[in-house]
Amino acid sequence: MMTYTKRDIVRRVAEANNDPMIKVEPWVDSVIAALRDIMMSADTECRIEIRDFGVFEVKETKAKPKARNPKTNEVIYVPAHRKTHFKPSKMLKQFLREPLEDSNS
């Protein structure tokens, strides 16, 4: 599996705009920081919609008073907390649903 980093995103944005990476990196940092700050400052839930990309959501989970630790089989209490969720846009979802070419042929 290929792993991409922030540096790869900076490189792609720089190439797309014919700008040096050093000029683009602060902008990419700012966008990532803004998304992170919005998600972290959410009271309990929030939704960030980016057209043609997808929706980031912070959702609240329910408390689980009778959860079970699989290692010890002990009944534990798991408090309510927040989780992140990403829903791809129609364009991205359509691309991801395309069948993969069979490499065994």
C-alpha positions as CSV (number, residue, x, y, z in Angstrom):
1,M,0.0,0.0,0.0
2,M,1.3,3.4,-0.9
3,T,1.4,6.0,1.9
4,Y,1.3,9.7,1.0
5,T,2.4,12.4,3.4
6,K,1.8,16.1,3.6
7,R,5.0,16.6,1.6
8,D,3.5,14.7,-1.3
9,I,0.5,17.0,-1.2
10,V,2.7,20.0,-1.1
11,R,4.6,18.7,-4.1
12,R,1.4,18.1,-6.1
13,V,0.0,21.5,-5.4
14,A,3.4,23.2,-6.2
15,E,3.5,21.3,-9.6
16,A,-0.1,22.2,-10.4
17,N,0.5,25.9,-9.8
18,N,4.1,26.0,-11.1
19,D,5.2,27.3,-7.7
20,P,8.2,26.3,-5.6
21,M,7.4,23.9,-2.8
22,I,8.7,26.4,-0.2
23,K,6.0,28.8,-1.3
24,V,3.1,26.3,-1.3
25,E,3.9,24.5,2.0
26,P,2.6,27.3,4.3
27,W,-0.7,27.3,2.4
28,V,-1.1,23.5,2.7
29,D,-0.2,23.8,6.4
30,S,-2.8,26.5,6.9
31,V,-5.6,24.4,5.3
32,I,-4.7,21.4,7.3
33,A,-4.5,23.5,10.5
34,A,-7.9,25.1,9.8
35,L,-9.6,21.7,9.2
36,R,-8.0,20.4,12.4
37,D,-9.0,23.5,14.5
38,I,-12.6,23.3,13.2
39,M,-12.9,19.7,14.1
40,M,-11.3,20.1,17.5
41,S,-13.4,23.1,18.4
42,A,-16.6,21.4,17.6
43,D,-18.9,21.3,20.6
44,T,-19.9,17.7,20.0
45,E,-20.6,17.5,16.3
46,C,-19.6,19.3,13.2
47,R,-19.6,18.9,9.4
48,I,-17.1,20.2,6.9
49,E,-18.2,19.8,3.3
50,I,-15.7,20.2,0.5
51,R,-17.4,20.0,-2.8
52,D,-16.1,17.3,-5.3
53,F,-14.1,15.8,-2.4
54,G,-16.3,14.8,0.5
55,V,-17.6,15.6,4.0
56,F,-15.6,15.3,7.2
57,E,-17.8,14.9,10.2
58,V,-17.2,14.8,14.0
59,K,-19.9,12.6,15.5
60,E,-20.7,11.8,19.1
61,T,-20.8,8.2,20.1
62,K,-23.0,6.7,22.8
63,A,-21.7,5.5,26.1
64,K,-21.4,1.7,26.4
65,P,-22.0,0.7,30.0
66,K,-21.6,-3.0,29.4
67,A,-18.7,-3.2,27.0
68,R,-16.4,-6.2,27.3
69,N,-12.6,-6.3,27.3
70,P,-11.8,-9.1,24.9
71,K,-8.5,-10.0,26.6
72,T,-9.8,-10.3,30.1
73,N,-13.5,-10.8,29.4
74,E,-14.0,-8.1,32.1
75,V,-17.1,-5.9,31.8
76,I,-16.0,-2.3,31.4
77,Y,-17.7,1.1,31.0
78,V,-16.8,3.1,27.8
79,P,-17.9,6.7,28.1
80,A,-19.4,8.7,25.3
81,H,-16.8,10.3,23.1
82,R,-16.3,11.9,19.6
83,K,-15.2,10.1,16.4
84,T,-14.4,11.3,12.9
85,H,-16.1,10.1,9.8
86,F,-15.3,10.8,6.1
87,K,-18.0,10.4,3.4
88,P,-16.6,10.7,-0.2
89,S,-18.3,12.9,-2.8
90,K,-20.3,11.4,-5.6
91,M,-17.4,11.8,-8.0
92,L,-14.9,10.2,-5.7
93,K,-17.3,7.4,-4.7
94,Q,-18.0,6.7,-8.4
95,F,-14.3,6.4,-9.0
96,L,-13.7,4.1,-6.0
97,R,-16.5,1.8,-7.1
98,E,-15.0,1.1,-10.5
99,P,-13.8,-2.5,-10.8
100,L,-10.1,-3.1,-10.5
101,E,-8.4,-4.6,-13.4
102,D,-7.5,-8.3,-12.9
103,S,-3.7,-8.4,-12.6
104,N,-3.7,-12.3,-12.7
105,S,-4.6,-12.4,-16.4
